[in-house]
Structure formats: structure tokens, C-alpha cells
Amino acid sequence: MKKMLAILISALVYGTATYAQTTVVTSGSAPSASVTIEPESRTRIKTYVTEHHVAPVRTHERIVVGATVPEDVELQAVPGDWGPHLDRYRYIYSDSHVMLVEPSSRKVIQVVE
């Protein structure tokens, strides 16, 4: 009976850990993809897009956090005034939102609304 209980607990713990890992990967919130954007920076980003008349990107599929941006979409360099912690990313403007993209994987890591 003790052996069966130990197996059941092990399966439960392992299954929970596997589920948590899957959730992290599919949500696009992996440690390398986490970024915090302060409210002031969000305002600067929105102002930049408005003042510079950034042309929106049009795609067949909706682009969301965790999605891979198609190869034919040009990624834009993040302006320095958005903050030094964002300069390693690129961005696209789509559906009235700025989306930060990890350039090596082309995955969307954050949406600025």
C-alpha cells in the first residue's frame, strides 16, 4: 500500500511539473521572454508610434504573445528612448498594438496596448 501511495504521489508531482513547463512555453512567458514595461515607457511607445506614423503590419493570422512573426514581416529597431532594457528587442505595429519581438526567434514577447 505504501509503495502504491509513493507511486501515486510521484506521478502527481511529475504531472504537475510537466503541466507547468508546458504552460510556460505556450504562454510565451519563458524567462528569456519576460520583460516589464513601466507605464511611462508604455506612454512613450504609444506616442512614438502616433508621432512617427508607423505603418501597421498586415498578416493573414492574428499575431499574439508567443506567436512567431512571419519571415516576410520586417522587424523594426526599438528606439533608444523606449528604455535601455528594450534595445535588444525589435518591434512591429499591428492591430493598433506595438508588439515586442525577440529577433533571434521572431517570437512576440509583449504587447503594448
MODELLER restraints for C-alpha pairs under 7 A, 6 or more apart:
rsr = mdl.restraints
at = mdl.atoms
rsr.add(forms.Gaussian(group=physical.xy_distance, feature=features.Distance(at['CA:24:A'], at['CA:30:A']), mean=5.79, stdev=0.5))
rsr.add(forms.Gaussian(group=physical.xy_distance, feature=features.Distance(at['CA:26:A'], at['CA:66:A']), mean=6.62, stdev=0.5))
rsr.add(forms.Gaussian(group=physical.xy_distance, feature=features.Distance(at['CA:27:A'], at['CA:66:A']), mean=5.93, stdev=0.5))
rsr.add(forms.Gaussian(group=physical.xy_distance, feature=features.Distance(at['CA:28:A'], at['CA:65:A']), mean=6.01, stdev=0.5))
rsr.add(forms.Gaussian(group=physical.xy_distance, feature=features.Distance(at['CA:28:A'], at['CA:66:A']), mean=4.14, stdev=0.5))
rsr.add(forms.Gaussian(group=physical.xy_distance, feature=features.Distance(at['CA:28:A'], at['CA:109:A']), mean=6.16, stdev=0.5))
rsr.add(forms.Gaussian(group=physical.xy_distance, feature=features.Distance(at['CA:33:A'], at['CA:109:A']), mean=5.46, stdev=0.5))
rsr.add(forms.Gaussian(group=physical.xy_distance, feature=features.Distance(at['CA:34:A'], at['CA:109:A']), mean=6.94, stdev=0.5))
rsr.add(forms.Gaussian(group=physical.xy_distance, feature=features.Distance(at['CA:41:A'], at['CA:82:A']), mean=5.88, stdev=0.5))
rsr.add(forms.Gaussian(group=physical.xy_distance, feature=features.Distance(at['CA:42:A'], at['CA:112:A']), mean=6.55, stdev=0.5))
rsr.add(forms.Gaussian(group=physical.xy_distance, feature=features.Distance(at['CA:44:A'], at['CA:82:A']), mean=6.46, stdev=0.5))
rsr.add(forms.Gaussian(group=physical.xy_distance, feature=features.Distance(at['CA:45:A'], at['CA:82:A']), mean=6.25, stdev=0.5))
rsr.add(forms.Gaussian(group=physical.xy_distance, feature=features.Distance(at['CA:56:A'], at['CA:93:A']), mean=4.95, stdev=0.5))
rsr.add(forms.Gaussian(group=physical.xy_distance, feature=features.Distance(at['CA:56:A'], at['CA:94:A']), mean=4.91, stdev=0.5))
rsr.add(forms.Gaussian(group=physical.xy_distance, feature=features.Distance(at['CA:57:A'], at['CA:92:A']), mean=6.85, stdev=0.5))
rsr.add(forms.Gaussian(group=physical.xy_distance, feature=features.Distance(at['CA:57:A'], at['CA:93:A']), mean=5.88, stdev=0.5))
rsr.add(forms.Gaussian(group=physical.xy_distance, feature=features.Distance(at['CA:57:A'], at['CA:94:A']), mean=4.99, stdev=0.5))
rsr.add(forms.Gaussian(group=physical.xy_distance, feature=features.Distance(at['CA:58:A'], at['CA:94:A']), mean=6.66, stdev=0.5))
rsr.add(forms.Gaussian(group=physical.xy_distance, feature=features.Distance(at['CA:64:A'], at['CA:108:A']), mean=6.69, stdev=0.5))
rsr.add(forms.Gaussian(group=physical.xy_distance, feature=features.Distance(at['CA:65:A'], at['CA:108:A']), mean=4.86, stdev=0.5))
rsr.add(forms.Gaussian(group=physical.xy_distance, feature=features.Distance(at['CA:65:A'], at['CA:109:A']), mean=5.41, stdev=0.5))
rsr.add(forms.Gaussian(group=physical.xy_distance, feature=features.Distance(at['CA:65:A'], at['CA:110:A']), mean=5.94, stdev=0.5))
rsr.add(forms.Gaussian(group=physical.xy_distance, feature=features.Distance(at['CA:65:A'], at['CA:111:A']), mean=6.76, stdev=0.5))
rsr.add(forms.Gaussian(group=physical.xy_distance, feature=features.Distance(at['CA:66:A'], at['CA:107:A']), mean=5.72, stdev=0.5))
rsr.add(forms.Gaussian(group=physical.xy_distance, feature=features.Distance(at['CA:66:A'], at['CA:108:A']), mean=5.24, stdev=0.5))
rsr.add(forms.Gaussian(group=physical.xy_distance, feature=features.Distance(at['CA:66:A'], at['CA:109:A']), mean=6.11, stdev=0.5))
rsr.add(forms.Gaussian(group=physical.xy_distance, feature=features.Distance(at['CA:67:A'], at['CA:107:A']), mean=5.51, stdev=0.5))
rsr.add(forms.Gaussian(group=physical.xy_distance, feature=features.Distance(at['CA:67:A'], at['CA:108:A']), mean=5.69, stdev=0.5))
rsr.add(forms.Gaussian(group=physical.xy_distance, feature=features.Distance(at['CA:68:A'], at['CA:106:A']), mean=5.37, stdev=0.5))
rsr.add(forms.Gaussian(group=physical.xy_distance, feature=features.Distance(at['CA:68:A'], at['CA:107:A']), mean=4.35, stdev=0.5))
rsr.add(forms.Gaussian(group=physical.xy_distance, feature=features.Distance(at['CA:68:A'], at['CA:108:A']), mean=6.36, stdev=0.5))
rsr.add(forms.Gaussian(group=physical.xy_distance, feature=features.Distance(at['CA:69:A'], at['CA:106:A']), mean=5.41, stdev=0.5))
rsr.add(forms.Gaussian(group=physical.xy_distance, feature=features.Distance(at['CA:69:A'], at['CA:107:A']), mean=6.12, stdev=0.5))
rsr.add(forms.Gaussian(group=physical.xy_distance, feature=features.Distance(at['CA:75:A'], at['CA:90:A']), mean=5.68, stdev=0.5))
rsr.add(forms.Gaussian(group=physical.xy_distance, feature=features.Distance(at['CA:75:A'], at['CA:91:A']), mean=5.65, stdev=0.5))
rsr.add(forms.Gaussian(group=physical.xy_distance, feature=features.Distance(at['CA:75:A'], at['CA:92:A']), mean=5.84, stdev=0.5))
rsr.add(forms.Gaussian(group=physical.xy_distance, feature=features.Distance(at['CA:76:A'], at['CA:90:A']), mean=5.32, stdev=0.5))
rsr.add(forms.Gaussian(group=physical.xy_distance, feature=features.Distance(at['CA:76:A'], at['CA:91:A']), mean=5.17, stdev=0.5))
rsr.add(forms.Gaussian(group=physical.xy_distance, feature=features.Distance(at['CA:76:A'], at['CA:92:A']), mean=6.24, stdev=0.5))
rsr.add(forms.Gaussian(group=physical.xy_distance, feature=features.Distance(at['CA:77:A'], at['CA:90:A']), mean=4.89, stdev=0.5))
rsr.add(forms.Gaussian(group=physical.xy_distance, feature=features.Distance(at['CA:77:A'], at['CA:91:A']), mean=6.53, stdev=0.5))
rsr.add(forms.Gaussian(group=physical.xy_distance, feature=features.Distance(at['CA:78:A'], at['CA:86:A']), mean=6.93, stdev=0.5))
rsr.add(forms.Gaussian(group=physical.xy_distance, feature=features.Distance(at['CA:78:A'], at['CA:87:A']), mean=5.64, stdev=0.5))
rsr.add(forms.Gaussian(group=physical.xy_distance, feature=features.Distance(at['CA:78:A'], at['CA:89:A']), mean=6.50, stdev=0.5))
rsr.add(forms.Gaussian(group=physical.xy_distance, feature=features.Distance(at['CA:78:A'], at['CA:90:A']), mean=5.35, stdev=0.5))
rsr.add(forms.Gaussian(group=physical.xy_distance, feature=features.Distance(at['CA:78:A'], at['CA:91:A']), mean=6.29, stdev=0.5))
rsr.add(forms.Gaussian(group=physical.xy_distance, feature=features.Distance(at['CA:80:A'], at['CA:87:A']), mean=6.48, stdev=0.5))
rsr.add(forms.Gaussian(group=physical.xy_distance, feature=features.Distance(at['CA:89:A'], at['CA:100:A']), mean=6.31, stdev=0.5))
rsr.add(forms.Gaussian(group=physical.xy_distance, feature=features.Distance(at['CA:89:A'], at['CA:101:A']), mean=5.69, stdev=0.5))
rsr.add(forms.Gaussian(group=physical.xy_distance, feature=features.Distance(at['CA:89:A'], at['CA:102:A']), mean=5.30, stdev=0.5))
rsr.add(forms.Gaussian(group=physical.xy_distance, feature=features.Distance(at['CA:89:A'], at['CA:103:A']), mean=6.16, stdev=0.5))
rsr.add(forms.Gaussian(group=physical.xy_distance, feature=features.Distance(at['CA:90:A'], at['CA:100:A']), mean=5.84, stdev=0.5))
rsr.add(forms.Gaussian(group=physical.xy_distance, feature=features.Distance(at['CA:90:A'], at['CA:101:A']), mean=5.14, stdev=0.5))
rsr.add(forms.Gaussian(group=physical.xy_distance, feature=features.Distance(at['CA:90:A'], at['CA:102:A']), mean=6.52, stdev=0.5))
rsr.add(forms.Gaussian(group=physical.xy_distance, feature=features.Distance(at['CA:90:A'], at['CA:103:A']), mean=6.08, stdev=0.5))
rsr.add(forms.Gaussian(group=physical.xy_distance, feature=features.Distance(at['CA:91:A'], at['CA:98:A']), mean=6.63, stdev=0.5))
rsr.add(forms.Gaussian(group=physical.xy_distance, feature=features.Distance(at['CA:91:A'], at['CA:99:A']), mean=5.41, stdev=0.5))
rsr.add(forms.Gaussian(group=physical.xy_distance, feature=features.Distance(at['CA:91:A'], at['CA:100:A']), mean=4.52, stdev=0.5))
rsr.add(forms.Gaussian(group=physical.xy_distance, feature=features.Distance(at['CA:91:A'], at['CA:101:A']), mean=5.42, stdev=0.5))
rsr.add(forms.Gaussian(group=physical.xy_distance, feature=features.Distance(at['CA:92:A'], at['CA:98:A']), mean=5.84, stdev=0.5))
rsr.add(forms.Gaussian(group=physical.xy_distance, feature=features.Distance(at['CA:92:A'], at['CA:99:A']), mean=5.36, stdev=0.5))
rsr.add(forms.Gaussian(group=physical.xy_distance, feature=features.Distance(at['CA:92:A'], at['CA:100:A']), mean=6.81, stdev=0.5))
rsr.add(forms.Gaussian(group=physical.xy_distance, feature=features.Distance(at['CA:93:A'], at['CA:99:A']), mean=6.20, stdev=0.5))
rsr.add(forms.Gaussian(group=physical.xy_distance, feature=features.Distance(at['CA:97:A'], at['CA:111:A']), mean=6.54, stdev=0.5))
rsr.add(forms.Gaussian(group=physical.xy_distance, feature=features.Distance(at['CA:97:A'], at['CA:112:A']), mean=5.87, stdev=0.5))
rsr.add(forms.Gaussian(group=physical.xy_distance, feature=features.Distance(at['CA:97:A'], at['CA:113:A']), mean=5.39, stdev=0.5))
rsr.add(forms.Gaussian(group=physical.xy_distance, feature=features.Distance(at['CA:98:A'], at['CA:111:A']), mean=5.86, stdev=0.5))
rsr.add(forms.Gaussian(group=physical.xy_distance, feature=features.Distance(at['CA:98:A'], at['CA:112:A']), mean=5.14, stdev=0.5))
rsr.add(forms.Gaussian(group=physical.xy_distance, feature=features.Distance(at['CA:98:A'], at['CA:113:A']), mean=6.94, stdev=0.5))
rsr.add(forms.Gaussian(group=physical.xy_distance, feature=features.Distance(at['CA:99:A'], at['CA:108:A']), mean=6.33, stdev=0.5))
rsr.add(forms.Gaussian(group=physical.xy_distance, feature=features.Distance(at['CA:99:A'], at['CA:110:A']), mean=5.71, stdev=0.5))
rsr.add(forms.Gaussian(group=physical.xy_distance, feature=features.Distance(at['CA:99:A'], at['CA:111:A']), mean=4.48, stdev=0.5))
rsr.add(forms.Gaussian(group=physical.xy_distance, feature=features.Distance(at['CA:99:A'], at['CA:112:A']), mean=6.14, stdev=0.5))
rsr.add(forms.Gaussian(group=physical.xy_distance, feature=features.Distance(at['CA:100:A'], at['CA:108:A']), mean=5.75, stdev=0.5))
rsr.add(forms.Gaussian(group=physical.xy_distance, feature=features.Distance(at['CA:100:A'], at['CA:109:A']), mean=5.73, stdev=0.5))
rsr.add(forms.Gaussian(group=physical.xy_distance, feature=features.Distance(at['CA:100:A'], at['CA:110:A']), mean=5.16, stdev=0.5))
rsr.add(forms.Gaussian(group=physical.xy_distance, feature=features.Distance(at['CA:100:A'], at['CA:111:A']), mean=6.35, stdev=0.5))
rsr.add(forms.Gaussian(group=physical.xy_distance, feature=features.Distance(at['CA:101:A'], at['CA:107:A']), mean=5.44, stdev=0.5))
rsr.add(forms.Gaussian(group=physical.xy_distance, feature=features.Distance(at['CA:101:A'], at['CA:108:A']), mean=4.40, stdev=0.5))
rsr.add(forms.Gaussian(group=physical.xy_distance, feature=features.Distance(at['CA:101:A'], at['CA:109:A']), mean=5.67, stdev=0.5))
rsr.add(forms.Gaussian(group=physical.xy_distance, feature=features.Distance(at['CA:102:A'], at['CA:108:A']), mean=6.47, stdev=0.5))
rsr.add(forms.Gaussian(group=physical.xy_distance, feature=features.Distance(at['CA:102:A'], at['CA:109:A']), mean=6.70, stdev=0.5))
